[in-house]
């Protein structure tokens, strides 16, 4: 799938994955690949500018944690991020339904 | 040097971000690459991570956007404090009869330029809040902040030269101006390092307002109506002419209300109109209101 199709929705995708449980950047990329069945193949580094922006906007919080002999920056949703994630899901469902009606496909 | 070390060295060189943010970026990227390498090998991990130049540009742009918006907020508060101090001083002091008339003209014109630059910067910052603006918009915001601070400095200096009186107000105004200047410099440093900084960019204030008013149909409709008639980006000559006429009319009416004779009031109106046109021609490209005409 073309990376430019995903880029505009990356924030929503990251918030959605973090709504399951906290994760570090590599874990987010792995989960995104797993859930999308490999369809979302963005350059892995692109998640970090997005995560930093989400953190500056107060939607996620992060801290360094040590584990498995490595130091990782782990991200979690804030209360505001949780609301943003739910809002993004609702917006996407509405968009997908409208696209399906126009394109004549079932969702 | 391993593939990961070479990648990180290239990223370190390409990043314009400095300080703690830079250290964090490099540490996170290093951790990710080493984790990925344990499963796929270093070459594959580096290939999957993405091109260095694009990634560095994304990090720089993201931080530039954040700092630009924060700078606009800080500047607005500082310049509002400076303006309140200057107005208080202007009302409590006495006009200096020996002061050149040019000081009063600079006070009036620079003050309006500062106000316009600041308002359109605030509207732009609000429009892009919570989203990632294009690089051109970051550059325009930085320029608007710098124009606002520079014009405010001229206004305060002109006020200090025009009014006499015993007061610490000018010191307070310059102090607030110093804070605004620090905010503007911090907000613009990264934006000026972006590749887009060298080009000409436009950002219509009315388009920003239309985006902000999108949730309010009546207001949004009104903004679109005005925009179709008067938008400095779409209709530069018409917009400049209309604003100049209104500004001149306002200056004339104000002077008449203050008891000035028709002749001097008309002269003030003429100066006001010339100032609007001159500012639009000279500062329009810098403020992102029109493109720079190529020779």
Contacts between the chains, C-beta under 8 A, distances in Angstrom:
chain1	res1	chain2	res2	distance
A	24	B	31	7.7
A	25	B	28	6.1
A	25	B	31	7.9
A	25	B	32	5.3
A	26	B	31	7.5
A	26	B	32	4.8
A	26	B	35	4.6
A	26	B	36	6.4
A	29	B	32	7.9
A	42	B	50	7.9
A	43	B	48	7.1
A	43	B	49	6.4
A	43	B	50	2.6
A	43	B	51	7.2
A	43	B	54	7.5
A	43	B	55	7.2
A	44	B	32	6.7
A	44	B	36	7.0
A	44	B	48	5.1
A	44	B	49	5.0
A	44	B	50	6.5
A	45	B	29	6.5
A	45	B	32	7.5
A	45	B	49	4.5
A	45	B	50	4.4
A	45	B	55	4.5
A	46	B	50	6.2
A	46	B	55	7.0
A	46	B	58	6.6
A	48	B	25	6.9
A	48	B	28	5.8
A	48	B	29	6.8
A	48	B	32	7.8
A	48	B	55	7.9
A	48	B	59	7.3
A	49	B	55	7.7
A	49	B	58	4.1
A	49	B	59	5.3
A	49	B	61	7.7
A	49	B	62	4.4
A	52	B	25	7.9
A	52	B	59	7.5
A	52	B	62	5.8
A	52	B	63	7.6
A	53	B	62	5.1
A	53	B	65	7.7
A	53	B	66	7.3
A	53	B	132	6.4
A	56	B	66	4.9
A	57	B	130	5.6
A	70	B	31	6.3
A	70	B	34	7.4
A	70	B	35	6.8
A	71	B	27	7.7
A	71	B	31	6.6
A	72	B	31	5.8
A	72	B	35	7.9
A	73	B	24	7.5
A	73	B	27	7.6
A	73	B	28	5.2
A	73	B	31	7.3
